[in-house]
Amino acid sequence: MKLRTGLRIELQRLQVPGSQWTWVNRVFGRHGLHRLKGPRLVGTRWTHSAWPIPGERVQMHVCKIRSGLYQATTIDECSRYRGVGLFPNESATSTLAFLDRIVEDMPMSVHRSQTDRGQEVLAQQM
């Protein structure tokens, strides 16, 4: 018990970030010891920074639904306007076709798009 308390105090003294607490707790759990209580985050809240102009930034994500079925989704940061498409493969051709359709269907012009840099975005069109 004194070892855990001493370790906790030492980690707080050294101002160890939260990710290190996770690592320490993982090691403790591996050896059947109880978890340490990490530092409390006081006054921190997640805030959403919306872009003030519709179409200024549009996020795009592609995810696999099941074998042979992929979903592409776009979300405008300002208006939260969403576009969804389903495709049989995760290729640059499918992604470009989806983007062309979304740009035509959106009620505003798209200035900038943000992606997760997946292979369907970075791949060469064949």
C-alpha positions, 0 to 999 in steps of 0.5 A: 500500500505504501509503495502505491501511495509513494508512486502516486505522489512521485508521479504527481510531483513530476507532473506526469501527463495522463497517458503515462498514468494509463501505462502505469495502471496497465502495468499494475493491472498485469500484476493484479494490483489496484489502479492509481487515481490519476490527476483530475482535469478541472475546468477542461471542456471539449468545444466544437469550433465551427467554421463561420462560412458554409462550405468553408470546410467539409470533412469526409470519412470512408468506412467499411460496413461489411465485405464489399460495402463501403460508406462515404460521408461528408459533413459541412463544419458550419451548417452540419449538412451531411452527404452519404454514399455507398460503394462496392469498393474502396477506390479512388474512382469511387471516392471521386465519383462520390465527391463530384455528386456531393459537390453538385448536390450541396446547397453551397459551394465547397471551398476546402475539404478535410480527409483522414488521408486514407488510401481511397483519397491518396490512391492514384485513379486507375 
